[in-house]
Amino acid sequence: MRVTIARRHFYFHANEVEQAMNGVTPEPAVTGMSVDIGGVRYPIMQVGAVITRQDRRDFNAGEVQRAMQALGFPIHTTSG
């Protein structure tokens, strides 16, 4: 599926995202959005950084959220 993050187009399948995140230790998510990938909950910005290999300052959480929802991953919102 084609997704746009930080004005760049990426082509991902859900299994590719799962493979990229496999073995990655989730950062503590105090507030904000998180996504379940392979039974593990990751902060949305961490996922964006891993799958795009871009600096987190180059994209926002909404872009990654839309991409992960389009790929069928559940999104959660945490408030602190």
C-alpha positions in Angstrom: 0.0 0.0 0.0 1.2 3.5 -0.8 1.4 5.9 2.1 2.8 9.4 2.4 4.9 10.4 5.4 6.9 13.7 5.4 5.9 14.4 1.9 7.6 11.2 0.7 5.8 8.1 -0.7 6.4 4.7 0.8 5.1 1.4 -0.2 4.5 -0.9 2.8 2.6 -4.1 3.5 1.5 -4.9 7.0 3.9 -7.8 7.2 6.8 -5.6 6.2 6.0 -3.2 9.1 5.8 -6.2 11.4 9.2 -7.4 10.3 10.8 -4.0 10.7 9.5 -3.7 14.2 10.3 -7.3 15.2 12.8 -7.3 18.0 12.6 -3.5 18.6 12.1 -2.6 22.2 9.2 -0.2 22.6 10.0 3.2 24.1 8.0 4.2 27.1 4.8 5.8 25.9 3.6 8.3 28.6 1.2 10.3 26.4 0.2 10.4 22.8 -0.7 7.8 20.2 0.5 4.2 20.1 0.0 1.4 17.7 -0.2 -2.4 18.2 2.2 -4.3 15.9 2.7 -8.0 16.4 1.1 -7.9 19.8 3.4 -5.1 21.1 2.4 -1.5 21.6 4.8 1.0 20.2 4.7 4.8 20.4 3.6 6.0 16.9 6.6 8.3 16.4 9.0 5.4 17.1 7.3 3.3 14.5 7.5 6.2 12.0 11.2 6.6 12.6 11.9 2.9 12.2 9.9 2.2 9.1 10.9 5.4 7.2 14.4 5.8 8.6 13.8 9.5 8.9 14.3 11.9 11.8 11.2 12.3 13.9 11.3 16.0 13.3 10.6 15.4 9.6 7.1 13.9 10.1 4.2 14.2 12.5 2.2 11.6 14.4 -0.9 12.1 12.3 0.9 11.0 9.1 2.1 7.8 10.7 -1.3 7.2 12.3 -3.1 7.4 9.0 -0.5 5.1 7.4 -0.8 2.5 10.2 -4.7 2.6 10.2 -4.6 2.1 6.4 -2.5 -1.0 6.9 -5.0 -2.3 9.5 -3.0 -1.7 12.7 -5.0 -0.7 15.8 -4.2 2.8 17.2 -4.5 3.9 20.8 -4.5 7.3 22.5 -2.8 7.7 25.9 -3.3 10.8 28.0 -1.1 11.7 30.8 
